[in-house]
């Protein structure tokens, strides 16, 4: 399938062929694969650094606070129990990985489905290049506005142009990723998908077959 190529100035720059094996996958009835990929991505991104002190970790003495019998109080071995002020947390969170597993073939298919869904909905814009001469945010915002982009993910080639990255960094709802960082979650969370010609070639080489 052929798609028009534009410049950042919203001028025509020819056409490019999108490989059906990557950008033409059938999405209907396979939304569950996209859900699994998003779930995998979000779980992997969790830090897992939350921590509560267990009974053995609470700072304090291990001395028995009062004798076992005869005081009228409930027996206690120390003052690190859950019911004590400053005591431990029962079954509290511990540092761990929240990552879940997803086969590589399923992840690859999910990425192709995400790209195909954007193509099918007409939300893909292909740019000739995204290299700019200056890093002014206001100028970049005007260019994106002319292209009709207010909520988009921009995927470039192997490297992101430094000035383009600076120019788009403070524009709300505009994300920029290199082609190797393309993922299902970021593609689906933005309304439009912007690909450079280098990104199309890189993604096709990565996902075809």
Secondary structure, 3 states (H helix, E strand, C coil): CEEEEECCCCCEEEEEECCHHHHCCCCCCCHHHHHHHHHHHHHHHCCCCCCCCCCCCCCCCCCCCCCCCCCCCCCCCCCCCCCCCCCCCCCCCCCCCCCCCCCHHHHHHHHHHHHHHHHHCCCEEEECCCCCCCCCHHHHHHHHHHCCCCCEEEECCCCCCHHHHHHHCCCCCEEEECHHHCCHHHHHHCCEEEEEHHHHHHHHHHHCC
